[in-house]
Amino acid sequence: MLSPEEQEFIQAHADQDPHQIALSGKKYPSFDLSKIASQIQARQKLASKLPLWVSCSSLFFPPTISLEQASSEASAAFKAKLVHGHLLDASGGMGVDSAAFATKANHVVYVERQEGLCEITTYNHAQLGLTNIQHVCGDGLSFLKKTESSFDFIYLDPARRNAKGDKVLLFKDCEPNVLEFLPFISGQTQLLLKTSPLLDLERAILELQGVDKIWVVCIKNEVKELLFLKSTKATLNPHIEVIELNQTTNPIFSGDLQSEKNTPIQTGEMQEYLFEAHPGILKAGFFKSIQELGFQKISTNTHLYCSAHRIDHAPGKMYRVIAKGPFDSKWILAQIPGKQANIHTRNFPLKPEEIRKKLKLKDGGSVDLFAYQNHLQKMEIAITEKCDISRDF
C-alpha cells in the first residue's frame, strides 16, 4: 500500500498543508502526490480520533466517507468490552471496531462488500499484528445465510445514507437492512448494533422488537454513538446507561424509559444554582429522572434544572445564579458591565446569535447568560457564573 519511501515522506510532511503537497509535483516528481496528500490529510483528520492508528506509519487510510463513519479508538475499545467468543462484523468498513474486537474475542470474521476497502483493511490489520481476524469480501447477510459457522455476537454498523447520499434514520432504510439480521439471533447469538446519535430511542426499541440494553456513548460532553444489545431475552423497556469515555467511572447515569414516564415532574422558580445536564442524559430521555439528584426542572419543556444548593457530583455543568429577570435589554446590560457573555438558550424564541446581535454583546468571558421559558411559561433571563468545580467533560 505504502512503500518505505512514501511512508518516510508522509512522516516528514505530516504537519504540512495537504493541498500544497498535492500541487508540488515538479518538486517531487518521483512521488504520486495525490495519493500522498490524501494520506496526510486523513492522518491530520484522525489524529485525535485514531491516535494509535495514525502513529503506525505503514497504515493506509481509505476514502473520506469511511473515515467519517469509523469508530474512534476509545469507543471501539468500549464496545470490545461487551463481546467475547466468536464474532461476526457484518459491515466491516474501515475495520477499527474489528481490530478492537480482536483483542477480546477469540476469533473475528470481518465482512465488507467494497473490494477496495476490504483490501485496505486486510492490509492494515496485518500491519497492526492482528492474526485472529478472517477477512471476507462480500455481503454480510449473504455470508451469514451460507456459513456453517456459529457466532456469539453479530456486530452491525450500517451505513446511514441512501443511494442519493441522504441520511436515513429507520433501520429498514440502512445499508445493510438491520431488520434482516434479527432472525439470526438465537440462544447463543446476540446482536450488537451501533447507530447514529440522531436515532430516536423509543422508535428504535419498537423497530427492533425490543432490546436487552442500550448505551449512550459520549466523548468529552458530546454524544458520539448509540449501542443496542439484543438477544432472545429482549424487552421493550431496556436498561439504558450513559457512558462518558472521558471519565474513569461509568455509567455517569442510568435508568429506563418506563421509570422516566412514571416520574412526576417538579417545576418551580429559578433558585440559587442552575444545572445543565450532560447531553448524554438528555439524549437518553431522562428529563425527569435527573431530578433524583436533587434538582427541579425550570419548566416542563425547558431542559434546564435548578437547586437551592450546589450539587457537585451531578453529571453536567453547575452555575451560580447572579441575577434573574425579564428579557429586557436595559436590565440585562446593567448586569453585565463588561458587555461580554456566553449565551445559552432553552425553549426560547431567539437563538444565541440573535440575542448577541440584539444586545451587542461580545462572546466569551466569565458570565453565562441563559435565556429560557420559566415555570410560568414566561421568557426569563438568568445571569450566571460557572462553578469552579463544575463537571465539564
C-alpha positions in Angstrom: 0.0 0.0 0.0 2.8 2.4 1.0 6.4 2.0 0.1 9.1 2.8 2.7 9.9 5.9 0.8 6.3 7.1 0.8 6.0 6.4 4.5 9.1 8.4 5.2 7.8 11.3 3.0 4.4 11.3 4.8 6.1 11.4 8.2 8.4 14.2 7.2 5.5 16.3 5.9 2.8 15.3 8.4 2.1 18.8 9.5 2.0 20.5 6.1 -1.0 21.6 4.1 -2.1 18.5 2.0 -3.4 20.8 -0.8 0.0 22.4 -1.1 1.7 19.0 -1.1 -0.6 17.9 -4.0 0.5 20.8 -6.0 4.2 20.2 -5.6 4.6 17.7 -8.5 7.6 19.5 -10.0 9.4 19.5 -6.7 8.8 15.7 -6.1 8.5 14.1 -9.5 9.1 10.5 -8.2 6.0 10.5 -5.9 2.3 10.2 -6.5 1.5 13.3 -4.6 -2.3 13.0 -5.0 -2.1 9.7 -3.1 0.3 11.0 -0.5 -1.7 14.2 0.1 -4.8 12.2 0.8 -2.9 10.1 3.3 -1.5 13.2 5.1 -5.0 14.7 5.1 -6.5 11.6 6.6 -3.9 11.4 9.3 -4.4 15.0 10.3 -8.2 14.5 10.5 -7.8 11.3 12.5 -5.0 12.4 14.9 -7.3 12.6 17.9 -9.9 10.0 16.8 -7.4 7.2 16.0 -4.1 8.2 17.6 -2.6 4.7 17.6 -3.5 4.0 14.0 -2.1 7.4 13.0 1.2 6.6 14.9 1.7 3.5 12.7 3.5 4.8 9.6 2.7 1.8 7.4 -1.1 2.1 7.7 -3.0 3.2 4.6 -6.2 5.1 5.1 -9.3 4.7 2.8 -11.5 7.4 1.3 -13.2 10.1 3.4 -16.6 8.6 3.8 -15.1 5.5 5.5 -13.1 7.7 7.9 -16.2 9.7 8.9 -18.2 6.6 9.9 -15.4 4.8 11.6 -15.5 4.5 15.3 -12.9 6.2 17.4 -10.4 4.1 19.2 -12.0 5.0 22.5 -15.5 3.9 21.5 -14.2 0.8 19.8 -12.3 -0.2 22.9 -15.6 0.2 24.9 -17.5 -2.0 22.5 -14.8 -4.6 22.7 -15.5 -5.0 26.5 -19.1 -6.1 25.6 -18.2 -9.1 23.5 -16.4 -12.5 23.7 -16.0 -15.7 21.8 -16.6 -15.8 18.1 -17.8 -12.5 16.5 -19.1 -11.6 13.0 -18.5 -8.0 12.0 -21.1 -8.0 9.1 -20.5 -4.4 7.9 -16.7 -4.2 8.5 -15.9 -0.8 6.9 -12.5 0.6 7.9 -12.1 -2.2 10.5 -11.5 -0.1 13.6 -14.1 -2.0 15.6 -12.9 -5.4 14.2 -9.4 -4.5 15.4 -10.7 -3.8 18.9 -12.9 -6.9 19.0 -9.9 -9.0 18.0 -8.2 -8.0 21.3 -11.1 -9.5 23.3 -12.8 -12.1 21.1 -11.3 -15.5 20.2 -12.0 -15.0 16.5 -13.4 -12.2 14.4 -14.9 -12.6 10.9 -14.8 -9.2 9.1 -17.1 -8.9 6.1 -17.1 -5.9 3.7 -18.7 -5.7 0.3 -16.4 -3.0 -1.1 -13.5 -4.9 -2.6 -11.1 -1.9 -2.3 -12.0 -1.2 1.3 -11.7 -4.8 2.2 -8.2 -5.0 0.7 -7.1 -1.9 2.6 -8.5 -3.2 5.9 -6.9 -6.6 5.4 -3.6 -4.9 4.9 -4.0 -2.6 7.9 -5.0 -5.4 10.3 -1.8 -7.2 9.2 0.3 -4.1 9.9 -1.3 -4.0 13.4 -0.3 -7.6 14.0 -3.8 -8.9 14.3 -3.8 -12.6 13.5 -7.3 -13.7 14.6 -9.3 -11.8 12.0 -10.7 -13.6 8.9 -11.4 -11.1 6.1 -14.2 -11.8 3.6 -15.1 -9.6 0.7 -18.9 -9.9 0.2 -22.3 -9.1 1.6 -22.6 -9.7 5.4 -26.2 -11.0 5.2 -25.4 -13.4 2.4 -22.3 -14.6 4.2 -24.4 -15.3 7.3 -27.0 -17.2 5.4 -24.4 -19.5 3.8 -21.8 -20.0 6.5 -21.8 -23.1 8.7 -20.0 -21.2 11.5 -21.8 -20.1 14.6 -21.2 -16.8 16.4 -21.6 -15.5 19.9 -22.1 -11.9 18.5 -23.1 -10.3 15.3 -22.0 -6.7 15.1 -23.5 -4.2 12.8 -22.5 -0.6 12.0 -24.8 0.0 9.0 -24.3 2.9 6.6 -26.8 5.6 7.4 -27.1 7.2 4.0 -29.1 6.0 1.0 -28.0 5.8 -2.6 -28.6 9.6 -3.0 -26.4 10.4 0.0 -29.3 11.4 2.2 -29.3 10.5 5.9 -31.7 7.8 6.9 -33.0 7.1 10.4 -35.0 3.9 10.1 -33.2 0.5 10.4 -35.0 -0.8 7.3 -33.5 2.0 5.3 -29.9 1.4 6.4 -27.4 -0.5 4.4 -27.5 -3.3 5.2 -31.1 -3.6 6.4 -30.7 -4.2 10.1 -34.1 -5.9 10.5 -33.0 -8.7 8.1 -30.4 -9.8 10.7 -33.0 -10.3 13.5 -33.9 -13.9 12.6 -30.3 -14.9 13.3 -30.5 -14.0 16.9 -30.7 -17.2 19.0 -29.9 -18.6 22.4 -26.2 -18.4 21.5 -26.1 -15.4 19.2 -26.6 -11.8 20.3 -26.7 -8.7 18.1 -24.7 -5.6 19.0 -25.7 -2.6 16.9 -24.1 0.8 16.5 -26.2 3.7 15.3 -26.1 7.4 14.8 -26.8 9.6 17.9 -29.7 11.1 16.0 -31.7 8.0 16.3 -34.9 8.1 18.4 -34.5 5.6 21.2 -38.2 4.7 21.7 -38.7 4.2 18.0 -35.6 2.1 17.7 -36.7 -0.2 20.5 -40.0 -0.7 18.8 -38.5 -1.2 15.4 -36.1 -3.8 16.8 -38.9 -5.5 18.7 -37.2 -4.9 22.0 -33.6 -4.9 23.1 -31.7 -6.0 26.2 -29.7 -2.9 26.9 -28.7 0.5 25.4 -25.6 2.5 25.8 -25.4 6.2 25.0 -21.7 6.7 24.3 -20.2 10.1 24.7 -16.8 11.6 24.5 -16.0 15.0 26.1 -19.6 16.1 26.6 -20.7 15.1 23.1 -22.9 12.1 22.2 -21.0 10.0 19.6 -23.0 6.9 19.1 -25.8 4.6 20.4 -25.3 0.9 21.1 -28.1 -1.6 21.2 -27.7 -5.2 22.5 -30.4 -7.6 21.5 -30.8 -11.3 22.4 -33.7 -13.7 22.8 -34.3 -12.0 26.2 -35.0 -8.6 24.7 -37.5 -6.3 26.4 -39.5 -3.1 25.4 -38.2 -1.4 28.5 -34.4 -2.0 28.4 -31.9 -0.6 30.9 -30.1 2.5 29.5 -26.6 3.6 30.5 -25.0 6.9 29.7 -21.3 6.4 29.2 -18.7 9.3 29.2 -15.5 7.8 27.8 -13.6 10.8 29.1 -14.4 9.7 32.7 -13.0 6.7 34.6 -16.2 6.0 36.4 -19.1 4.8 34.2 -22.0 4.9 33.7 -22.5 8.6 34.7 -26.3 8.0 34.8 -28.7 5.1 34.1 -32.3 4.2 34.1 -35.2 3.1 31.9 -37.9 4.9 29.9 -40.8 3.4 31.9 -39.4 4.8 35.1 -38.9 8.1 33.4 -42.5 8.2 32.3 -43.7 7.4 35.8 -41.6 10.1 37.5 -43.6 13.2 38.4 -42.2 16.4 37.1 -41.2 19.1 39.6 -41.0 22.6 38.3 -40.6 25.9 40.1 -38.9 29.3 40.3 -35.2 29.6 39.4 -33.1 29.0 42.6 -29.6 29.9 43.6 -27.9 27.3 41.3 -28.6 26.4 37.7 -27.8 23.0 36.3 -27.2 22.0 32.7 -27.4 18.2 32.4 -24.9 16.2 30.4 -26.0 15.9 26.7 -26.0 12.1 27.1 -28.6 12.2 29.8 -30.9 14.3 27.6 -30.3 12.0 24.7 -31.3 9.1 26.8 -34.6 10.9 27.6 -34.0 11.2 31.3 -35.5 14.7 31.5 -37.3 13.9 34.8 -35.2 11.1 36.2 -32.3 13.5 36.7 -34.4 15.3 39.4 -33.5 12.4 41.8 -30.1 14.0 42.3 -31.8 17.0 44.0 -32.9 19.2 41.1 -36.2 20.7 40.0 -36.9 21.5 36.3 -37.2 25.1 35.2 -40.3 24.3 33.2 -42.0 21.2 31.7 -40.5 21.8 28.2 -37.4 23.6 29.3 -34.5 21.2 29.8 -32.7 23.2 32.4 -32.6 22.5 36.2 -32.0 24.3 39.4 -31.4 23.7 43.1 -31.0 25.7 46.3 -27.5 24.2 46.9 -24.5 23.2 44.8 -24.6 19.6 43.7 -21.1 18.9 42.5 -21.4 15.2 41.9 -24.1 15.6 39.2 -23.1 14.8 35.6 -23.2 18.2 33.9 -22.4 21.8 34.5 -23.3 23.8 37.5 -23.7 27.6 37.6 -24.3 30.1 40.4 -27.2 32.5 39.6 -26.1 36.1 40.0 -29.4 37.6 38.8 -32.6 36.7 37.1 -35.1 38.9 35.3 -37.1 39.7 32.2 -35.8 39.7 28.6 -35.2 43.4 28.8 -32.1 44.9 27.1 -31.6 47.7 29.6 -31.9 45.3 32.6 -29.6 42.6 31.1 -26.8 45.1 30.1 -26.9 46.5 33.6 -26.0 43.0 34.9 -23.1 42.6 32.5 -20.7 45.6 32.9 -18.1 44.1 30.6 -20.6 43.6 27.7 -19.3 40.1 27.2 -21.1 36.8 27.9 -21.5 33.1 26.8 -25.1 32.8 25.7 -27.3 29.7 26.0 -31.0 29.2 25.1 -33.6 26.6 26.0 -37.2 26.7 24.9 -36.7 30.3 23.8 -37.8 32.0 20.6 -34.4 33.6 19.8 -31.2 31.8 19.0 -28.0 32.8 20.9 -26.5 34.6 17.9 -29.8 36.6 17.6 -29.6 37.6 21.3 -26.0 38.5 20.9 -26.7 40.8 18.0 -29.7 42.4 19.7 -27.7 43.1 22.9 -24.4 43.9 21.1 -22.6 41.5 23.4 -19.1 40.1 22.8 -18.6 36.3 23.0 -16.7 34.7 25.9 -15.8 35.9 29.3 -16.8 34.6 32.8 -20.5 35.4 32.6 -23.0 32.8 31.2 -26.4 34.2 30.1 -29.3 31.7 30.0 -32.5 32.6 28.1 -35.4 30.2 28.7 -39.1 29.8 29.4 -39.8 29.6 33.1 -42.4 27.6 35.1 -45.0 30.3 34.4 -44.4 30.0 30.7 -42.8 33.4 30.6 -39.5 34.4 28.9 -36.8 34.8 31.6 -33.0 35.5 31.7 -30.6 34.1 34.3 -27.1 35.8 34.6 -24.7 33.2 36.0 -21.1 32.2 36.6 -19.8 28.7 36.2 -18.9 26.9 39.5 -15.2 26.3 39.6 -15.5 22.5 40.0 -18.4 22.1 37.6 -18.0 18.9 35.6 -17.1 20.0 32.1 -16.4 16.6 30.5 
